[in-house]
């Protein structure tokens, strides 16, 4: 399988697969060089402070205050002391000095001092103290004007001189997660990887777990998981549990189960479900090369079944419009004794419909049914849209009928396209009959659906049908009419002289903070002119102009001054 993938997917898409995976202990990145080099005991004051700390068993603060009460500390001096006390045996003395220095007047610890202290504590495995300092410096730097990479940059630049370990970056990411600084935490996570440092699976799991608990950040979970795989950190049981939880929260779990049922014909382990959804998501976002790269890596690690990989590759090829290549992959799939499936057939049907090859799509549907594969909603949606695009509206109705017969409902997009074509052919009644049938089956139309019907009835002058649809939206479907519906409604009422009712719906529009369109103003001005309501016509004209709209017509109101003013204005615009 992997050998075949090498042929259908350019190897250049997978530069990361040429590299060996990173594991502890990590060789220090060659580009890291300390910005401060401290010769041993170079400063007598530093030496005196360190000796005092090493000699004192208790009351280090009291000893330091007594001996160095007149000493003026600065960040440079603090950093030198911390570096002289960087060995694990001196970590507690370094921490005592750090806290003592923080209480001195006119000294505010810099980010670098914090990071040096954290390095020392992590190296000594004093992780609770290290966590407190990391959280403190992150909170302090969370305000505006601070770079989101300031802390991690300071940790990286002081990494070598402090003789630290990669676990300091795990601690940093976990602190971001605890403080619920999700976006910055993920950016820093990527930044750490770019600088050659690994993160443990525990850090990724912590970040994923906390982010998945947030209602509006679920999409970030998949970005983190994708980045984790890019860094060749592979999921464990806790990771999969968190990702399944994210699928449930998004309401996507059943969608993934259905997708795998169509491809694989049986239930798959949770890890396969998670990886399949990630690949499908990447492909749907149009990141085809990234998706194909991941598929190859997952196959090498047995993280996704061959059948699923083949099917997603076909889907990817269809997405980029390379149908010939998609068919080649499909034929290779069959040669290797993998069964055809309804997902692959639907992808090929959709691809042919988009290219106007409706007859080929119909043949594929026939083959699908001959093999005993069941078409599903998307299969028929593709055919409905393809037939509409090819001008075969009656056939689109036939497929819609077949859907209903199988207990399926068309998508809004497919149905609206079909309704639009029927309305253009002035066959709105047939479209309405189909809508009624679908409503009984649980179909939920949207504003576009109603706007298509209202526009069609407007052209036919059937005002009562227009009003009926408006009230159906308002009171039965609880779907608030938008600008498109109000525009059609006001326009048809004005066209047939019912300007008073049109004015009523204009007021409703404004009460709902909906901006009237140019068509609304044009209709109201014309209708009021015809009725002799020059003051209302003038009002609408002025309101229209005040909103930066330019009237398209020249209106005649009579000879009164107000009317002449409008005529002059329109004439000047023309």
C-alpha positions as MATLAB code, in Angstrom:
seq = 'XXXXXXXXXXXXXXXXXXXXXXXXXXXXXXXXXXXXXXXXXXXXXXXXXXXXXXXXXXXXXXXXXXXXXXXXXXXXXXXXXXXXXXXXXXXXXXXXXXXXXXXXXXXXXXXXXXXXXXXXXXXXXXXXXXXXXXXXXXXXXXXXXXXXXXXXXXXXXXXXXXXXXXXXXXXXXXXXXXXXXXXXXXXXXXXXXXXXXXXXXXXXXXXXXXXXXXXXXXXXXXXXXXXXXXXXXXXXXXXXXXXXXXXXXXXXXXXXXXXXXXXXXXXXXXXXXXXXXXXXXXXXXXXXXXXXXXXXXXXXXXXXXXXXXXXXXXXXXXXXXXXXXXXXXXXXXXXXXXXXXXXXXXXXXXXXXXXXXXXXXXXXXXXXXXXXXXXXXXXXXXXXXXXXXXXXXXXXXXXXXXXXXXXXXXXXXXXXXXXXXXXXXXXXXXXXXXXXXXXXXXXXXXXXXXXXXXXXXXXXXXXXXXXXXXXXXXXXXXXXXXXXXXXXXXXXXXXXXXXXXXXXXXXXXXXXXXXXXXXXXXXXXXXXXXXXXXXXXXXXXXXXXXXXXXXXXXXXXXXXXXXXXXXXXXXXXX';
ca = [
       0.000    0.000    0.000;
       2.723    2.445    0.980;
       4.629    1.563   -2.185;
       1.593    2.481   -4.256;
       1.210    5.743   -2.348;
       4.782    6.651   -3.273;
       3.676    6.572   -6.903;
       0.413    8.499   -6.594;
       1.665   11.060   -4.059;
       4.915   12.923   -4.822;
       7.564   12.031   -2.243;
       8.487   15.700   -2.075;
       5.258   16.273   -0.171;
       6.692   14.384    2.795;
       9.981   15.994    3.773;
       9.230   15.329    7.417;
       9.217   11.578    6.816;
      12.899   11.698    5.894;
      13.815   12.819    9.390;
      14.301   10.549   12.354;
      11.812   11.015   15.143;
      12.938   13.102   18.085;
      13.197   11.460   21.490;
      14.764   12.285   24.833;
      17.485   13.178   25.529;
      17.419   15.879   22.882;
      20.770   17.087   21.582;
      21.036   20.772   22.241;
      20.098   22.758   19.109;
      23.321   24.051   17.608;
      21.954   27.547   17.087;
      21.508   28.161   20.815;
      24.170   30.347   22.309;
      23.951   32.076   25.650;
      23.782   35.832   25.565;
      25.533   36.009   28.953;
      28.697   34.106   29.827;
      29.680   34.241   33.489;
      33.256   33.324   34.436;
      33.456   31.367   37.675;
      33.382   33.766   40.671;
      34.172   36.759   38.429;
      32.381   39.285   40.632;
      33.379   39.586   44.327;
      29.861   40.732   45.287;
      28.339   37.742   43.517;
      30.866   35.462   45.240;
      30.074   36.960   48.636;
      26.313   36.533   48.172;
      26.722   32.932   47.002;
      29.092   32.056   49.872;
      26.655   33.547   52.365;
      23.784   31.515   50.928;
      25.776   28.287   50.871;
      27.027   28.715   54.433;
      23.725   29.700   55.984;
      21.556   26.783   57.071;
      18.536   28.860   58.076;
      17.383   32.454   57.982;
      18.976   33.180   54.614;
      16.801   36.270   54.250;
      17.964   37.620   57.616;
      21.603   36.925   56.796;
      21.352   38.547   53.366;
      19.576   41.597   54.763;
      22.214   42.046   57.462;
      25.218   41.644   55.179;
      23.934   43.356   52.043;
      21.425   45.925   53.294;
      23.151   48.753   51.425;
      23.723   46.823   48.200;
      21.953   48.207   45.130;
      20.724   45.220   43.159;
      19.968   45.189   39.462;
      18.782   42.450   37.089;
      22.284   41.782   35.795;
      23.583   41.086   39.300;
      20.576   38.877   40.084;
      21.177   36.851   36.924;
      24.851   36.342   37.818;
      23.974   35.045   41.279;
      21.359   32.652   39.896;
      23.831   31.276   37.373;
      26.440   30.686   40.078;
      23.774   28.754   42.025;
      22.432   26.814   39.058;
      23.452   23.354   40.304;
      20.569   21.290   41.783;
      22.250   21.206   45.201;
      22.032   25.024   45.384;
      18.512   25.394   43.939;
      16.809   26.190   47.247;
      19.409   28.831   48.075;
      18.907   30.347   44.612;
      15.157   30.492   45.204;
      15.658   32.131   48.607;
      17.851   34.788   47.006;
      15.319   35.320   44.182;
      12.490   35.986   46.645;
      14.707   38.122   48.903;
      15.766   40.242   45.917;
      12.126   40.698   44.883;
      11.472   42.477   48.188;
      14.266   44.956   47.688;
      13.393   48.515   46.760;
      13.680   49.649   43.171;
      14.034   46.114   41.789;
      11.497   44.363   39.576;
      12.660   40.988   38.355;
      13.053   40.852   34.581;
      11.664   38.044   32.447;
      15.167   36.637   31.999;
      15.680   36.429   35.769;
      12.399   34.547   36.116;
      13.428   32.150   33.369;
      16.875   31.498   34.840;
      15.248   30.714   38.172;
      12.765   28.378   36.478;
      15.596   26.548   34.696;
      17.382   26.027   38.020;
      14.232   24.733   39.730;
      13.273   22.392   36.897;
      16.778   20.948   36.804;
      16.517   20.312   40.566;
      13.021   18.790   40.090;
      11.454   21.458   42.315;
       8.510   21.585   39.937;
       5.905   23.090   42.270;
       8.075   26.146   42.885;
       8.923   26.345   39.186;
       5.241   26.215   38.229;
       4.426   29.090   40.584;
       7.085   31.284   38.982;
       6.037   30.400   35.431;
       2.410   31.228   36.166;
       3.471   34.475   37.803;
       5.557   35.685   34.862;
       2.892   34.615   32.341;
       0.223   36.598   34.178;
       2.528   39.595   34.421;
       3.234   39.510   30.689;
      -0.336   38.876   29.585;
      -1.176   42.555   29.143;
      -1.070   44.640   26.006;
       2.313   45.652   24.703;
       4.021   42.398   25.653;
       5.154   39.926   23.026;
       3.481   36.540   23.364;
       6.888   34.959   22.753;
       8.813   37.021   25.318;
       8.813   34.330   28.005;
       9.582   31.406   25.702;
      12.305   33.443   23.979;
      13.890   34.117   27.358;
      13.727   30.419   28.238;
      15.337   29.459   24.930;
      18.095   32.088   25.111;
      19.037   31.057   28.671;
      18.641   27.307   28.076;
      22.308   26.466   27.431;
      23.894   28.659   30.078;
      21.508   27.248   32.707;
      22.257   23.678   31.554;
      18.513   23.067   31.487;
      16.362   20.207   30.140;
      13.479   20.119   27.595;
      10.992   19.475   30.397;
      11.074   23.216   31.117;
       9.061   23.724   27.925;
       6.562   21.063   28.965;
       6.056   23.010   32.169;
       5.535   26.230   30.212;
       2.851   24.750   27.935;
       1.081   23.111   30.872;
       0.989   26.453   32.679;
      -0.575   28.111   29.629;
      -3.224   25.386   29.700;
      -3.888   25.853   33.415;
      -4.265   29.622   32.949;
      -6.639   28.962   30.022;
      -4.464   31.012   27.682;
      -5.326   28.658   24.826;
      -4.408   30.527   21.652;
      -1.128   31.900   22.992;
      -0.318   28.499   24.479;
      -0.776   26.823   21.105;
       1.293   29.482   19.317;
       4.070   28.982   21.860;
       3.744   25.222   21.431;
       4.395   25.616   17.682;
       7.220   28.076   18.371;
       8.956   25.596   20.663;
       8.784   22.944   17.956;
      10.201   25.322   15.364;
      13.221   25.828   17.628;
      13.942   22.102   17.811;
      12.647   21.266   21.285;
      10.268   18.344   21.867;
       7.126   18.372   23.970;
       5.844   15.303   25.771;
       2.507   13.636   25.087;
       1.467   14.778   28.576;
       1.783   18.435   27.564;
      -0.262   17.928   24.405;
      -2.897   15.978   26.327;
      -3.116   18.699   28.965;
      -3.608   21.413   26.357;
      -6.143   19.341   24.387;
      -8.092   18.423   27.530;
      -8.429   21.998   28.767;
      -9.266   23.434   25.335;
     -11.921   20.755   24.709;
     -13.747   21.917   27.845;
     -14.241   25.373   26.349;
     -17.464   25.743   24.364;
     -16.104   28.067   21.689;
     -12.605   26.645   21.204;
     -13.291   23.088   20.011;
     -11.833   23.773   16.554;
      -8.508   24.575   18.247;
      -8.413   21.001   19.573;
      -7.949   19.674   16.033;
      -5.186   22.175   15.297;
      -3.331   20.999   18.397;
      -3.822   17.342   17.483;
      -2.633   17.987   13.929;
       0.453   19.817   15.198;
       1.155   16.969   17.617;
       1.228   14.472   14.746;
       3.402   16.836   12.705;
       5.925   16.764   15.566;
       5.721   12.951   15.474;
       4.258   12.707   18.938;
       1.719    9.914   18.718;
      -1.543    9.687   20.666;
      -2.069    7.480   23.681;
      -5.297    6.371   25.320;
      -5.785    9.710   27.093;
      -5.346   11.612   23.818;
      -7.939    9.502   22.031;
     -10.380    9.902   24.916;
     -10.026   13.686   24.756;
     -10.454   13.740   20.977;
     -13.586   11.575   21.105;
     -14.932   13.978   23.717;
     -14.262   16.851   21.289;
     -16.123   14.992   18.526;
     -19.119   14.563   20.823;
     -19.049   18.222   21.809;
     -19.014   19.298   18.141;
     -21.863   16.917   17.356;
     -19.618   15.199   14.790;
     -19.331   11.721   16.293;
     -22.314   10.270   14.428;
     -21.064   11.885   11.228;
     -17.731   10.076   11.604;
     -19.434    6.790   12.454;
     -21.594    7.111    9.323;
     -18.560    7.993    7.192;
     -16.644    4.926    8.351;
     -19.698    2.701    7.931;
     -19.917    3.827    4.290;
     -16.215    3.216    3.712;
     -15.353    0.286    5.935;
     -18.711   -1.363    6.463;
     -18.077   -1.936   10.155;
     -17.305   -0.074   13.332;
     -13.720    1.045   13.843;
     -11.617    1.672   16.969;
     -11.739    5.182   18.471;
      -8.233    6.032   17.198;
      -9.312    5.317   13.612;
     -12.392    7.505   14.098;
     -10.270   10.397   15.350;
      -7.683   10.131   12.580;
     -10.313    9.713    9.866;
     -12.115   12.858   10.991;
      -8.854   14.823   11.091;
      -8.022   13.747    7.534;
     -11.539   14.490    6.301;
     -11.416   17.915    7.979;
      -8.052   18.769    6.404;
      -9.276   17.717    2.944;
     -12.537   19.655    3.294;
     -10.485   22.742    4.146;
      -8.757   22.364    0.777;
      -5.355   21.468    2.266;
      -4.962   18.517   -0.050;
      -1.158   18.172    0.047;
      -1.177   18.296    3.849;
      -3.910   15.653    3.962;
      -2.088   13.311    1.585;
       1.096   13.746    3.608;
      -0.690   12.788    6.802;
      -2.348    9.789    5.144;
       1.010    8.371    4.153;
       2.421    8.827    7.649;
      -0.645    7.273    9.270;
      -0.456    4.254    6.979;
       3.171    3.690    7.922;
       2.172    3.750   11.597;
      -0.985    1.629   11.064;
      -3.069    4.476   12.446;
      -5.701    4.218    9.701;
      -6.987    1.228    7.653;
      -5.922    0.854    4.014;
      -9.519    1.023    2.767;
     -10.091    4.319    4.539;
      -6.820    5.714    3.188;
      -7.659    4.745   -0.397;
     -11.144    6.235   -0.107;
      -9.870    9.517    1.302;
      -7.233    9.738   -1.431;
      -9.971    9.361   -4.057;
     -11.941   12.077   -2.254;
      -8.851   14.328   -2.208;
      -8.255   13.883   -5.932;
     -11.900   14.715   -6.640;
     -11.638   17.835   -4.459;
      -8.833   19.224   -6.615;
     -10.705   18.343   -9.812;
      -8.304   15.574  -10.876;
     -10.959   13.003  -11.752;
      -8.687   10.924  -13.967;
      -6.253   10.422  -11.098;
      -9.147    9.692   -8.726;
     -10.383    6.948  -11.047;
      -6.858    5.481  -11.243;
      -6.671    5.274   -7.456;
     -10.137    3.705   -7.364;
      -9.159    1.081   -9.968;
      -5.942    0.308   -8.079;
      -8.046   -0.088   -4.950;
     -10.208   -2.711   -6.676;
      -7.154   -4.536   -8.094;
      -5.818   -4.910   -4.563;
      -9.042   -6.688   -3.566;
     -10.439   -3.809   -1.547;
     -14.196   -3.521   -1.859;
     -15.865   -0.553   -3.518;
     -17.890    1.588   -1.133;
     -20.651    4.161   -1.269;
     -18.376    6.997   -0.074;
     -15.991    6.593   -3.031;
     -18.860    6.332   -5.499;
     -20.507    9.435   -4.079;
     -17.212   11.361   -4.367;
     -16.897   10.322   -8.019;
     -20.555   11.157   -8.701;
     -20.086   14.602   -7.155;
     -16.904   15.245   -9.109;
     -18.555   14.355  -12.416;
     -21.616   16.468  -11.640;
     -19.438   19.514  -10.938;
     -17.810   19.088  -14.345;
     -21.199   18.758  -16.049;
     -20.784   15.022  -16.714;
     -24.249   14.136  -15.491;
     -24.612   11.040  -17.684;
     -21.413    9.547  -16.246;
     -22.665   10.367  -12.752;
     -25.927    8.551  -13.497;
     -23.975    5.520  -14.731;
     -21.970    5.512  -11.498;
     -25.211    5.563   -9.522;
     -26.398    2.539  -11.508;
     -23.118    0.690  -10.848;
     -23.403    1.574   -7.195;
     -26.872    0.074   -6.922;
     -25.864   -3.028   -8.934;
     -23.103   -3.678   -6.387;
     -25.621   -3.489   -3.566;
     -24.222   -0.202   -2.261;
     -26.750    2.174   -0.759;
     -26.844    5.784   -1.985;
     -27.175    8.297    0.842;
     -28.270   11.930    1.072;
     -25.068   13.416   -0.362;
     -25.276   11.035   -3.337;
     -28.669   12.382   -4.350;
     -27.709   15.972   -3.510;
     -24.862   15.754   -6.034;
     -27.223   14.420   -8.703;
     -29.892   17.057   -8.007;
     -27.344   19.878   -8.264;
     -25.746   18.295  -11.328;
     -29.076   17.976  -13.141;
     -29.996   21.574  -12.309;
     -26.632   22.764  -13.615;
     -27.179   20.775  -16.822;
     -30.673   22.240  -17.283;
     -32.388   18.914  -16.514;
     -34.740   20.235  -13.845;
     -37.326   17.477  -14.284;
     -34.634   14.885  -13.565;
     -33.634   16.763  -10.425;
     -37.258   16.479   -9.285;
     -37.130   12.752   -9.986;
     -34.072   12.327   -7.766;
     -35.757   14.380   -5.063;
     -38.739   12.010   -5.279;
     -36.402    9.021   -4.946;
     -34.841   10.574   -1.859;
     -38.212   10.978   -0.199;
     -39.049    7.372   -1.086;
     -35.900    6.216    0.722;
     -36.655    8.334    3.785;
     -33.951   10.886    2.958;
     -34.113   14.674    2.744;
     -32.191   16.922    0.339;
     -29.721   19.478    1.603;
     -30.769   23.121    1.655;
     -28.267   23.895   -1.075;
     -29.573   21.195   -3.426;
     -33.229   21.997   -2.803;
     -32.751   25.751   -3.197;
     -30.947   25.257   -6.502;
     -33.796   23.097   -7.746;
     -36.429   25.608   -6.584;
     -34.519   28.455   -8.231;
     -34.541   26.639  -11.573;
     -38.232   25.750  -11.302;
     -39.090   29.357  -10.485;
     -37.098   30.576  -13.489;
     -39.224   28.225  -15.599;
     -42.333   29.725  -13.947;
     -43.155   26.344  -12.429;
     -43.407   27.667   -8.892;
     -46.510   25.609   -8.127;
     -44.656   22.336   -8.667;
     -41.846   23.594   -6.452;
     -44.389   24.515   -3.783;
     -45.927   21.032   -3.900;
     -42.478   19.517   -3.334;
     -41.781   21.914   -0.459;
     -45.067   20.934    1.210;
     -44.153   17.239    0.983;
     -40.708   17.858    2.410;
     -42.048   19.992    5.262;
     -44.212   17.056    6.309;
     -41.060   14.914    6.428;
     -39.185   17.355    8.662;
     -37.342   19.475    6.101;
     -36.387   22.915    7.451;
     -36.200   25.666    4.779;
     -34.188   28.841    5.225;
     -34.664   32.469    4.189;
     -33.198   31.796    0.736;
     -35.868   29.153    0.145;
     -38.692   31.524    1.033;
     -37.122   34.384   -0.914;
     -37.090   32.247   -4.073;
     -40.786   31.438   -3.687;
     -41.768   34.998   -2.802;
     -39.881   36.398   -5.819;
     -41.592   33.864   -8.081;
     -45.067   34.715   -6.769;
     -44.202   38.406   -6.996;
     -43.554   38.014  -10.730;
     -46.891   36.249  -11.120;
     -48.677   38.964   -9.129;
     -49.987   36.485   -6.538;
     -49.958   38.786   -3.524;
     -51.865   36.421   -1.246;
     -49.291   33.680   -1.796;
     -46.537   36.153   -0.937;
     -48.294   37.183    2.284;
     -49.015   33.561    3.157;
     -45.338   32.683    2.867;
     -44.376   35.703    4.974;
     -46.724   34.686    7.784;
     -45.585   31.067    7.519;
     -42.019   32.215    8.107;
     -42.973   34.551   10.916;
     -45.386   32.458   12.940;
     -45.128   28.792   11.925;
     -41.439   28.303   11.171;
     -40.174   30.891   13.684;
     -37.764   32.021   10.969;
     -37.494   35.816   11.122;
     -37.764   37.264    7.590;
     -34.636   39.073    6.442;
     -33.992   41.894    3.959;
     -34.533   39.668    0.899;
     -38.038   38.680    1.996;
     -39.063   42.190    3.049;
     -37.775   43.632   -0.228;
     -39.852   41.208   -2.296;
     -42.901   41.727   -0.079;
     -42.789   45.550   -0.186;
     -42.063   45.551   -3.892;
     -45.070   43.387   -4.800;
     -47.413   45.356   -2.518;
     -46.306   48.628   -4.125;
     -46.615   47.155   -7.599;
     -50.297   46.421   -7.019;
     -51.142   49.693   -5.279;
     -51.189   48.485   -1.668;
     -48.770   51.157   -0.520;
     -50.289   51.417    2.974;
     -49.424   47.778    3.697;
     -45.984   48.290    2.166;
     -45.366   51.188    4.584;
     -46.355   48.894    7.458;
     -43.719   46.311    6.518;
     -41.136   49.085    6.125;
     -41.802   50.045    9.749;
     -41.398   46.412   10.807;
     -38.062   46.282    8.978;
     -36.782   49.322   10.832;
     -38.059   48.053   14.184;
     -35.937   44.948   13.610;
     -32.869   47.002   12.670;
     -32.961   45.789    9.067;
     -31.729   48.364    6.559;
     -34.141   48.957    3.641;
     -32.598   48.294    0.238;
     -32.579   50.588   -2.798;
     -35.359   48.464   -4.313;
     -37.526   49.120   -1.250;
     -37.105   52.894   -1.511;
     -37.629   52.914   -5.286;
     -40.854   50.930   -4.931;
     -42.199   53.160   -2.138;
     -41.326   56.409   -3.924;
     -42.932   55.285   -7.196;
     -46.035   53.953   -5.473;
     -46.525   57.095   -3.363;
     -46.070   59.278   -6.449;
     -48.781   57.332   -8.262;
     -51.089   57.730   -5.257;
     -50.356   61.455   -5.019;
     -48.660   61.105   -1.608;
     -45.914   63.612   -2.414;
     -44.878   64.192    1.196;
     -44.258   60.452    1.748;
     -42.442   60.202   -1.577;
     -40.248   63.145   -0.595;
     -39.593   61.578    2.823;
     -38.440   58.277    1.293;
     -36.373   60.105   -1.317;
     -34.532   62.180    1.299;
     -33.985   59.139    3.501;
     -32.628   57.202    0.543;
     -30.194   59.959   -0.415;
     -29.094   60.434    3.212;
     -27.968   56.790    3.232;
     -25.779   57.312    0.198;
     -28.138   55.654   -2.273;
     -28.771   57.136   -5.696;
     -32.342   56.999   -7.081;
     -32.547   55.383  -10.490;
     -35.682   57.158  -11.741;
     -36.991   60.690  -12.351;
     -40.222   61.214  -10.418;
     -43.053   63.630  -11.363;
     -45.166   64.842   -8.449;
     -47.020   67.861   -9.842;
     -46.126   71.520   -9.559;
     -45.858   72.119   -5.840;
     -42.528   73.387   -4.508;
     -41.764   70.196   -2.638;
     -42.211   68.118   -5.778;
     -40.145   70.479   -7.889;
     -37.327   70.210   -5.373;
     -37.274   66.443   -5.847;
     -37.437   66.784   -9.627;
     -34.548   69.245   -9.605;
     -32.461   66.941   -7.380;
     -33.085   63.916   -9.558;
     -32.381   65.944  -12.688;
     -29.082   67.111  -11.240;
     -28.111   63.514  -10.407;
     -28.898   62.457  -13.951;
];
